[in-house]
């Protein structure tokens, strides 16, 4: 098991609580990835606002180690 993942669940004693925590961690990653791939510029926003939104998604995902620096550079 990944050491970072272990840090999320180390304090849980029951398998049920451990499983719930793992679900919540991976569900958030999935939601963030879905938002990243479906992000489109809103008609009322300027380009700078859209870029900030993309950078925020990228930062969250980079924190979760789900996208590479190369992908972020393409922004």
C-alpha positions in Angstrom: 0.0 0.0 0.0 1.2 3.5 -0.8 2.7 5.3 2.2 0.6 8.4 1.6 -2.6 6.4 1.4 -1.6 4.6 4.6 -1.5 8.0 6.3 -5.2 8.5 5.5 -6.2 5.2 7.2 -3.7 4.5 9.9 -5.9 5.6 12.8 -8.9 3.5 11.8 -9.4 0.3 13.7 -12.3 -1.3 11.9 -12.2 -2.4 8.3 -15.6 -0.7 7.8 -14.3 2.7 8.8 -11.1 2.2 6.8 -13.1 1.3 3.7 -15.3 4.4 4.2 -12.2 6.6 4.4 -10.7 5.0 1.3 -14.0 5.6 -0.6 -14.1 9.2 0.4 -10.5 9.8 -0.7 -11.0 8.1 -4.1 -14.4 9.6 -4.7 -12.9 13.1 -4.3 -10.1 12.3 -6.7 -12.7 11.1 -9.3 -14.8 14.2 -8.9 -11.7 16.4 -9.4 -10.7 14.5 -12.5 -14.2 14.7 -13.9 -14.2 18.5 -13.3 -10.7 18.8 -14.9 -11.7 17.0 -18.1 -15.1 18.6 -18.5 -14.0 22.2 -17.7 -15.1 24.6 -20.4 -14.9 28.4 -20.6 -18.2 30.0 -19.4 -19.5 32.6 -21.8 -19.7 35.3 -19.1 -16.1 34.8 -17.9 -13.0 36.3 -19.5 -10.0 34.1 -20.5 -8.0 35.2 -17.4 -10.8 33.9 -15.1 -10.9 30.6 -17.0 -7.2 30.2 -16.7 -7.4 30.8 -13.0 -10.1 28.1 -12.7 -7.9 25.6 -14.7 -4.9 26.4 -12.5 -7.0 25.8 -9.4 -8.1 22.4 -10.7 -4.5 21.6 -11.7 -3.2 22.5 -8.2 -5.8 20.3 -6.5 -5.1 17.4 -8.8 -1.4 17.8 -8.6 -1.8 17.7 -4.8 -3.6 14.4 -5.3 -0.8 13.3 -7.7 -3.3 12.5 -10.5 -1.8 14.6 -13.3 1.7 15.1 -14.4 3.6 18.4 -14.5 3.7 18.0 -18.3 -0.1 18.1 -18.4 -0.1 21.3 -16.3 2.5 22.9 -18.5 0.1 22.5 -21.5 -2.3 25.1 -19.8 
